[in-house]
Amino acid sequence: RLTVARRLFLDGNDEWIEALRKAITSKDNNFTNFRLHTPFLEWTKNNPYDARLAISHLWNDPLVEISDAVEGFALAVVLPKKSGKSGLITLASVLLMGVDPRTLPPYRKSPYVKSYDLTGYQRPAENANRGAIYAHALAFLDRIASEAESRGLTLRDRLDAQSVLWAISQENAVDEWSDGDKARLNAFVTQF
């Protein structure tokens, strides 16, 4: 759905706004909640020119450096302050799925921070901007894929790596695992 909205956007078709609304409010979108995407969609509908400028940072071809794209979007979009730094990163990452979900997967702060801590991977700098935080998350996914490969597990792309991150950080044990494996996962995930 996001690819359809992006295609309409790139073609200059004003129907992109409605296509975006349908994609973001779809039951398949479990990354953004209504407190984040409702004001964004209202702002987009009421300010189509400004919204086009903001989203162009993420959707124009060719895509600029990812950290610049995300930060450019975050600076251009106008949302209530309570949306927060991580909310804008999440929103940008969801929109980037319209470009390529396999290389630009969604971001949510809590699973990433928990995974950084569980693995000893350094968190982004305290003063990092939104673009740098998303770029840091992508580098972490690349590290997950590299570590998996070194252990004989091939992940196809960053989206696969993000799925591993999500599963581990959310303590999603596989039913077929032994009780011992489930207990080891629980001990690992609950250590922080």
N, C-alpha and C positions, 0 to 999 in steps of 0.2 A: 504493500500500500504506500509506503514512503517513497519507493522508487517511482510510482505513478505520480505522486505529488511533485516529486523533484523533476520528472520529465515535463510536466505541465509548467512548472516554474521556469525551467530552462527554455521552454518554447514560448514564454511570454504570455501564456494562457492564464487569465485571471481565475480559472477554476482550480488553480493550485491551492487556494486557501481552503476551499471546501474539501478537497482531496486530503489536505493536511489534517483538517479537523477529523475526518473519518478515520484516518490512520492513527492519530494520537488517542482518540477516544475509543478505539477498537478494544474489544475484550481481550485481544491478543497482546495489548500493551500493558505489561505489568511492571514497567520500569518507572513511569511517572505517575504520580497520583493526581487527583483532580485539583488539589490545592496548588499544584504547580502548573499543570497544563491548562486549566480553565482560564486563569488570568492571561496566560500566554496566547491562547487561541482568541480570546476577546481582544487583546491588544493587536494581534495580527489582523483580525477582521476590521477593526476600527482604524487601523493605521497601516494599510496595505503597502504604501510606499516605504515607510520606515521598516516594516517587517521584511520587505523584499531586500532592503539594504542589509539588514541584520543577517538574514538567512543566506544571503549571497556569500558571506564569509565561509559558509559550510558547503554550499551546494554548487557554486560555480565551478566550471572546468577551466583550466586544471585547478585542483585544490592546492592552495598554498601550504606552507609548512603547517602541520596540524596544530601546533601550539599557538601559532598566530591566528589560525582560523577560529579555534575555539575561543580565544581571548577576544578577537574582533567581534564575534557574535555576542559574547557576554557583555561587552561594553556597549553594543548597539541596541540590545533588546531592553525594553523598559518593563520591569515587573516589580511587584511589591518587594520591599526589603526582606521580608520574611522568606522569600524564595531561597535566599542564601547562596553562598559560593558553590557548594556542592550541588544544589538544585539546578543551577545554571549549567554546570558541567554535565549532569545527567541529561538535561534537556538537549544540550548540544550533541551528546553522544547518541541519543535516540535519533535525532535528525540526521546524523552522520550515517546511520544504518541505511538511509536512502541512497547513500553513495556506494557503500560496500560493507555489509555487516560482518563479512569474514575478516576484514583487516581493520575495521573501525567499530568494534563491538560496544555495547552499552556499558556505562559506568554507573555504579552506585557506591558512595563513599564507604559505608560500613563493611561490606564484604572485602573491599580492597584493603582498608586499614587493618582489619583482622588478619587478612592473609599476609600483609607485610610483616605484621608482628609475629605471626606463627612461623614464618620462614626466615626471619631475621633480615629481610630485605628492607633497606632504608626507606622510610617514609619521605614524601616530597618535602622540600624545605618549607618551614613554617610560613615564610613570606612568598611562596610560589603563587603565581597567578593561576587562573583557571585553566588556561591553555597548557601551562607547564605541568599542572597536576594530571591532566588527561594524557599528555605525552609520557609522563612518568608511569602511568598505569599501563600504557601500551608497551613500554619497555619491560615492565614486569611480566606482562603476558608473553613477550618474546623470551624472557628468561625461563618462565614456566615451560614453554615449548622446548627450549634448549635442554633444560634439566630432564624433561620427560624423554627426549630423544637419547640422551646419554644413558638412560636406564632401559632403553629398548621399547619405549612407548612413543609412537609417532602421532602427534597431533597435527591435523590438517592445516590449521590456521589459528589466528588469534581468538576467533570465536570458540573454537574447541578449548583453547587454554582458559578463556573466560568461563566456560562451562565447568572446567575442573576447579577453578578458583571458587565459583559459586557453590558447587557441591561440597567442597571441603569446608568453606567458611560458614556454611549453613548446616553443617554436620549431617549431610545427607548420605547415610550409610545405605549400601545396596542390600536388598533383602537376602540375596544369595550368600552374603558374607557370613563367615563364622562369627560366633559370639565374641571370640577373642579379637578378631579384626574390628568388629564394631566397637568393642571396649577400647581398643588402641586409638581408633579415630576419635572417640569421645574424649579420651584423656588428652590427646593432642589439641583438639579444638577448644577444650575448656581450660587450657593452661593459662589463658590471659583473661 
